[in-house]
Amino acid sequence: MSGHFHPTLDTIPPLPGAYVLVIRLDTPLPPLAPGRYLYCGSAKGPGGLRARLGRHMRKGKKIRWHVDRLTEAGHVEGAYVFEDGNECDLVARLSDLPIPWPGFGSSDCRRCQSHLLAWPVGTVLDLSH
Ligand SMILES: [Zn+2]
C-alpha cells in the first residue's frame, strides 16, 4: 500500500480509497493541544477521495463527524492518499504515534483505539512505501 502526499485537492483522484489527513492546530481544541494531527479515514462513496478530502479542506461545513470539529478549528495541510487503502491499516502503520483522544473517529471501529494520532515535532513519517 503506497501513498502520495497531496497539499491541495487538485491532484486528488475521484476514486475510492483511504487517506491520512494532516491537520495543524494553532489554538487548543480540548483535550487537544496545539500541534499536528493525523486523521485516518476512507472514502468509498460517490466522488471518492476527492469529494471527501474536498469536504475536509472546506471551511464552514456543518459539523457531522468528529473530525469536522478539528478541520474547522485547525488548518488542513494536505493528505496522504492511498487508492487501494483501508483506514485501519493506516492507523496500524502509524501505531508508534501517540493517541491524543481515544475513540476519536473510531466509534464504529472494533480494531482501532482511535483514528486520530498526534504527530509530534521531529517525528519522521514514512508512508511512501
Ligand atoms: Zn479502525
Residues whose N, C-alpha, C, O or C-beta is under 5 A from the ligand:
A	BS01	ZN	C88 C109 R111 C112
